[in-house]
Amino acid sequence: MAKTKLLFCDSNDNGTLEVFWNESNEITLWLEQHNEYPTTISLDKQTSIKLVKTLKSEISKIEGGSNV
């Protein structure tokens, strides 16, 4: 598997979310906010898939019910 990292910035430029695969075959989310300690969470494949489905559902609510 390719070693890649993806970085997201929040809408207020107060923090970042970094997403990457770790060597334990998990997806790690690393959240950093200004003046805060970083927070990490690692999810197994099944939980990562559930997170993606939940995010898609919540995004569709923001866009007025359109499918993502």
N, CA, C and O atoms as CSV, one atom per row, in Angstrom:
chain,resi,resn,atom,element,x,y,z
A,1,MET,N,N,0.843,-1.180,0.000
A,1,MET,CA,C,0.000,0.000,0.000
A,1,MET,C,C,0.889,1.245,0.000
A,1,MET,O,O,1.915,1.294,0.678
A,2,ALA,N,N,0.476,2.236,-0.765
A,2,ALA,CA,C,1.247,3.479,-0.853
A,2,ALA,C,C,1.227,4.211,0.483
A,2,ALA,O,O,0.221,4.211,1.192
A,3,LYS,N,N,2.331,4.820,0.806
A,3,LYS,CA,C,2.408,5.605,2.034
A,3,LYS,C,C,2.036,7.043,1.697
A,3,LYS,O,O,2.852,7.803,1.174
A,4,THR,N,N,0.802,7.404,2.001
A,4,THR,CA,C,0.314,8.746,1.717
A,4,THR,C,C,-0.358,9.320,2.945
A,4,THR,O,O,-0.797,8.583,3.828
A,5,LYS,N,N,-0.437,10.639,2.996
A,5,LYS,CA,C,-1.150,11.355,4.043
A,5,LYS,C,C,-1.997,12.419,3.368
A,5,LYS,O,O,-1.589,13.019,2.373
A,6,LEU,N,N,-3.171,12.645,3.919
A,6,LEU,CA,C,-4.084,13.636,3.383
A,6,LEU,C,C,-4.391,14.619,4.499
A,6,LEU,O,O,-4.726,14.211,5.611
A,7,LEU,N,N,-4.281,15.913,4.212
A,7,LEU,CA,C,-4.447,16.951,5.217
A,7,LEU,C,C,-5.648,17.824,4.863
A,7,LEU,O,O,-5.748,18.335,3.748
A,8,PHE,N,N,-6.562,17.989,5.829
A,8,PHE,CA,C,-7.726,18.851,5.676
A,8,PHE,C,C,-7.586,20.023,6.634
A,8,PHE,O,O,-7.138,19.851,7.767
A,9,CYS,N,N,-7.967,21.216,6.183
A,9,CYS,CA,C,-7.937,22.413,7.018
A,9,CYS,C,C,-9.363,22.802,7.379
A,9,CYS,O,O,-10.264,22.690,6.548
A,10,ASP,N,N,-9.577,23.258,8.610
A,10,ASP,CA,C,-10.936,23.630,8.985
A,10,ASP,C,C,-11.330,24.963,8.365
A,10,ASP,O,O,-10.476,25.708,7.884
A,11,SER,N,N,-12.618,25.260,8.378
A,11,SER,CA,C,-13.138,26.446,7.683
A,11,SER,C,C,-12.671,27.759,8.297
A,11,SER,O,O,-12.762,28.803,7.651
A,12,ASN,N,N,-12.172,27.727,9.530
A,12,ASN,CA,C,-11.699,28.949,10.195
A,12,ASN,C,C,-10.177,29.030,10.266
A,12,ASN,O,O,-9.633,29.923,10.915
A,13,ASP,N,N,-9.490,28.103,9.604
A,13,ASP,CA,C,-8.020,28.028,9.653
A,13,ASP,C,C,-7.479,27.930,11.078
A,13,ASP,O,O,-6.410,28.458,11.386
A,14,ASN,N,N,-8.229,27.251,11.936
A,14,ASN,CA,C,-7.800,27.070,13.321
A,14,ASN,C,C,-7.234,25.685,13.594
A,14,ASN,O,O,-6.751,25.412,14.693
A,15,GLY,N,N,-7.294,24.812,12.596
A,15,GLY,CA,C,-6.806,23.467,12.839
A,15,GLY,C,C,-6.736,22.652,11.572
A,15,GLY,O,O,-7.158,23.088,10.501
A,16,THR,N,N,-6.188,21.447,11.718
A,16,THR,CA,C,-6.057,20.536,10.585
A,16,THR,C,C,-6.436,19.127,11.018
A,16,THR,O,O,-6.348,18.767,12.192
A,17,LEU,N,N,-6.859,18.347,10.036
A,17,LEU,CA,C,-7.139,16.933,10.225
A,17,LEU,C,C,-6.286,16.175,9.217
A,17,LEU,O,O,-6.419,16.367,8.008
A,18,GLU,N,N,-5.425,15.328,9.716
A,18,GLU,CA,C,-4.561,14.523,8.855
A,18,GLU,C,C,-5.062,13.088,8.881
A,18,GLU,O,O,-5.365,12.550,9.946
A,19,VAL,N,N,-5.148,12.472,7.716
A,19,VAL,CA,C,-5.661,11.113,7.588
A,19,VAL,C,C,-4.605,10.255,6.908
A,19,VAL,O,O,-4.083,10.620,5.855
A,20,PHE,N,N,-4.290,9.110,7.514
A,20,PHE,CA,C,-3.308,8.224,6.900
A,20,PHE,C,C,-3.487,6.785,7.377
A,20,PHE,O,O,-4.064,6.526,8.432
A,21,TRP,N,N,-2.978,5.865,6.572
A,21,TRP,CA,C,-2.962,4.450,6.900
A,21,TRP,C,C,-1.748,4.183,7.775
A,21,TRP,O,O,-0.657,4.681,7.498
A,22,ASN,N,N,-1.933,3.401,8.829
A,22,ASN,CA,C,-0.787,3.066,9.669
A,22,ASN,C,C,-0.394,1.602,9.461
A,22,ASN,O,O,-1.113,0.851,8.803
A,23,GLU,N,N,0.721,1.210,10.011
A,23,GLU,CA,C,1.268,-0.123,9.777
A,23,GLU,C,C,0.512,-1.224,10.519
A,23,GLU,O,O,0.841,-2.402,10.377
A,24,SER,N,N,-0.494,-0.853,11.306
A,24,SER,CA,C,-1.359,-1.834,11.961
A,24,SER,C,C,-2.615,-2.097,11.130
A,24,SER,O,O,-3.586,-2.680,11.612
A,25,ASN,N,N,-2.575,-1.649,9.856
A,25,ASN,CA,C,-3.709,-1.785,8.942
A,25,ASN,C,C,-4.951,-1.064,9.456
A,25,ASN,O,O,-6.063,-1.587,9.382
A,26,GLU,N,N,-4.749,0.121,9.967
A,26,GLU,CA,C,-5.830,0.972,10.447
A,26,GLU,C,C,-5.725,2.334,9.764
A,26,GLU,O,O,-4.691,2.688,9.199
A,27,ILE,N,N,-6.806,3.075,9.830
A,27,ILE,CA,C,-6.809,4.457,9.372
A,27,ILE,C,C,-6.659,5.332,10.605
A,27,ILE,O,O,-7.427,5.208,11.559
A,28,THR,N,N,-5.673,6.216,10.584
A,28,THR,CA,C,-5.443,7.122,11.708
A,28,THR,C,C,-5.893,8.528,11.335
A,28,THR,O,O,-5.580,9.031,10.256
A,29,LEU,N,N,-6.627,9.148,12.239
A,29,LEU,CA,C,-7.052,10.539,12.112
A,29,LEU,C,C,-6.305,11.333,13.182
A,29,LEU,O,O,-6.380,11.010,14.368
A,30,TRP,N,N,-5.595,12.359,12.765
A,30,TRP,CA,C,-4.776,13.192,13.655
A,30,TRP,C,C,-5.335,14.603,13.590
A,30,TRP,O,O,-5.236,15.259,12.553
A,31,LEU,N,N,-5.919,15.075,14.676
A,31,LEU,CA,C,-6.544,16.390,14.731
A,31,LEU,C,C,-5.673,17.344,15.532
A,31,LEU,O,O,-5.341,17.081,16.688
A,32,GLU,N,N,-5.305,18.460,14.899
A,32,GLU,CA,C,-4.534,19.501,15.587
A,32,GLU,C,C,-5.297,20.808,15.509
A,32,GLU,O,O,-5.732,21.221,14.434
A,33,GLN,N,N,-5.459,21.460,16.661
A,33,GLN,CA,C,-6.074,22.777,16.720
A,33,GLN,C,C,-5.100,23.715,17.414
A,33,GLN,O,O,-4.332,23.306,18.285
A,34,HIS,N,N,-5.144,24.992,17.009
A,34,HIS,CA,C,-4.236,25.969,17.602
A,34,HIS,C,C,-4.412,25.992,19.118
A,34,HIS,O,O,-5.534,25.975,19.624
A,35,ASN,N,N,-3.302,26.029,19.826
A,35,ASN,CA,C,-3.262,26.108,21.292
A,35,ASN,C,C,-3.881,24.900,21.986
A,35,ASN,O,O,-4.319,25.007,23.131
A,36,GLU,N,N,-3.923,23.760,21.316
A,36,GLU,CA,C,-4.463,22.518,21.887
A,36,GLU,C,C,-3.470,21.383,21.639
A,36,GLU,O,O,-2.670,21.439,20.706
A,37,TYR,N,N,-3.531,20.374,22.467
A,37,TYR,CA,C,-2.734,19.180,22.219
A,37,TYR,C,C,-3.361,18.393,21.068
A,37,TYR,O,O,-4.586,18.350,20.955
A,38,PRO,N,N,-2.552,17.773,20.216
A,38,PRO,CA,C,-3.104,16.958,19.122
A,38,PRO,C,C,-3.901,15.768,19.672
A,38,PRO,O,O,-3.597,15.238,20.741
A,39,THR,N,N,-4.903,15.373,18.931
A,39,THR,CA,C,-5.733,14.218,19.280
A,39,THR,C,C,-5.671,13.226,18.139
A,39,THR,O,O,-5.760,13.613,16.974
A,40,THR,N,N,-5.520,11.950,18.460
A,40,THR,CA,C,-5.501,10.926,17.418
A,40,THR,C,C,-6.531,9.845,17.727
A,40,THR,O,O,-6.879,9.590,18.880
A,41,ILE,N,N,-6.998,9.229,16.662
A,41,ILE,CA,C,-7.854,8.055,16.780
A,41,ILE,C,C,-7.514,7.153,15.606
A,41,ILE,O,O,-7.338,7.623,14.482
A,42,SER,N,N,-7.423,5.854,15.873
A,42,SER,CA,C,-7.155,4.878,14.825
A,42,SER,C,C,-8.360,3.957,14.711
A,42,SER,O,O,-8.869,3.449,15.709
A,43,LEU,N,N,-8.806,3.751,13.473
A,43,LEU,CA,C,-10.005,2.958,13.217
A,43,LEU,C,C,-9.674,1.751,12.352
A,43,LEU,O,O,-8.888,1.850,11.410
A,44,ASP,N,N,-10.278,0.611,12.676
A,44,ASP,CA,C,-10.115,-0.552,11.816
A,44,ASP,C,C,-10.921,-0.343,10.532
A,44,ASP,O,O,-11.660,0.634,10.414
A,45,LYS,N,N,-10.780,-1.250,9.583
A,45,LYS,CA,C,-11.404,-1.079,8.274
A,45,LYS,C,C,-12.926,-0.967,8.382
A,45,LYS,O,O,-13.520,-0.082,7.768
A,46,GLN,N,N,-13.556,-1.842,9.144
A,46,GLN,CA,C,-15.008,-1.844,9.265
A,46,GLN,C,C,-15.513,-0.527,9.871
A,46,GLN,O,O,-16.511,0.021,9.402
A,47,THR,N,N,-14.851,-0.028,10.881
A,47,THR,CA,C,-15.247,1.224,11.512
A,47,THR,C,C,-14.996,2.404,10.582
A,47,THR,O,O,-15.782,3.351,10.561
A,48,SER,N,N,-13.909,2.359,9.811
A,48,SER,CA,C,-13.617,3.410,8.836
A,48,SER,C,C,-14.710,3.493,7.780
A,48,SER,O,O,-15.126,4.586,7.395
A,49,ILE,N,N,-15.174,2.336,7.312
A,49,ILE,CA,C,-16.245,2.306,6.324
A,49,ILE,C,C,-17.526,2.901,6.906
A,49,ILE,O,O,-18.225,3.656,6.230
A,50,LYS,N,N,-17.835,2.563,8.156
A,50,LYS,CA,C,-19.020,3.124,8.822
A,50,LYS,C,C,-18.893,4.642,8.940
A,50,LYS,O,O,-19.877,5.357,8.754
A,51,LEU,N,N,-17.704,5.139,9.244
A,51,LEU,CA,C,-17.475,6.585,9.336
A,51,LEU,C,C,-17.744,7.254,7.989
A,51,LEU,O,O,-18.394,8.298,7.937
A,52,VAL,N,N,-17.254,6.664,6.907
A,52,VAL,CA,C,-17.467,7.225,5.570
A,52,VAL,C,C,-18.962,7.287,5.256
A,52,VAL,O,O,-19.447,8.302,4.757
A,53,LYS,N,N,-19.689,6.215,5.541
A,53,LYS,CA,C,-21.127,6.196,5.280
A,53,LYS,C,C,-21.846,7.265,6.096
A,53,LYS,O,O,-22.750,7.932,5.594
A,54,THR,N,N,-21.447,7.425,7.346
A,54,THR,CA,C,-22.063,8.435,8.202
A,54,THR,C,C,-21.762,9.840,7.701
A,54,THR,O,O,-22.645,10.697,7.687
A,55,LEU,N,N,-20.517,10.081,7.290
A,55,LEU,CA,C,-20.163,11.393,6.742
A,55,LEU,C,C,-20.961,11.701,5.486
A,55,LEU,O,O,-21.439,12.823,5.324
A,56,LYS,N,N,-21.117,10.728,4.594
A,56,LYS,CA,C,-21.911,10.936,3.379
A,56,LYS,C,C,-23.343,11.289,3.723
A,56,LYS,O,O,-23.934,12.172,3.101
A,57,SER,N,N,-23.902,10.612,4.702
A,57,SER,CA,C,-25.270,10.884,5.125
A,57,SER,C,C,-25.409,12.303,5.675
A,57,SER,O,O,-26.357,13.016,5.342
A,58,GLU,N,N,-24.467,12.702,6.510
A,58,GLU,CA,C,-24.511,14.048,7.098
A,58,GLU,C,C,-24.289,15.124,6.040
A,58,GLU,O,O,-24.919,16.181,6.094
A,59,ILE,N,N,-23.403,14.870,5.080
A,59,ILE,CA,C,-23.152,15.829,3.993
A,59,ILE,C,C,-24.409,16.016,3.154
A,59,ILE,O,O,-24.721,17.136,2.748
A,60,SER,N,N,-25.122,14.948,2.894
A,60,SER,CA,C,-26.341,15.065,2.104
A,60,SER,C,C,-27.374,15.945,2.806
A,60,SER,O,O,-28.175,16.600,2.139
A,61,LYS,N,N,-27.369,15.971,4.118
A,61,LYS,CA,C,-28.275,16.837,4.874
A,61,LYS,C,C,-27.891,18.297,4.701
A,61,LYS,O,O,-28.767,19.159,4.624
A,62,ILE,N,N,-26.607,18.587,4.640
A,62,ILE,CA,C,-26.121,19.955,4.445
A,62,ILE,C,C,-26.513,20.469,3.066
A,62,ILE,O,O,-26.885,21.632,2.913
A,63,GLU,N,N,-26.429,19.613,2.081
A,63,GLU,CA,C,-26.696,20.022,0.698
A,63,GLU,C,C,-28.177,19.950,0.347
A,63,GLU,O,O,-28.529,19.973,-0.833
A,64,GLY,N,N,-29.041,19.863,1.336
A,64,GLY,CA,C,-30.456,19.865,1.079
A,64,GLY,C,C,-31.017,18.563,0.559
A,64,GLY,O,O,-32.009,18.558,-0.169
A,65,GLY,N,N,-30.385,17.446,0.930
A,65,GLY,CA,C,-30.927,16.141,0.579
A,65,GLY,C,C,-30.383,15.525,-0.690
A,65,GLY,O,O,-30.811,14.429,-1.051
A,66,SER,N,N,-29.457,16.175,-1.390
A,66,SER,CA,C,-28.901,15.567,-2.600
A,66,SER,C,C,-27.966,14.422,-2.216
A,66,SER,O,O,-27.336,14.450,-1.159
A,67,ASN,N,N,-27.886,13.429,-3.076
A,67,ASN,CA,C,-27.011,12.280,-2.827
A,67,ASN,C,C,-25.565,12.647,-3.102
A,67,ASN,O,O,-25.271,13.429,-4.006
A,68,VAL,N,N,-24.666,12.073,-2.314
A,68,VAL,CA,C,-23.233,12.276,-2.499
A,68,VAL,C,C,-22.649,11.052,-3.130
A,68,VAL,O,O,-21.444,11.002,-3.380
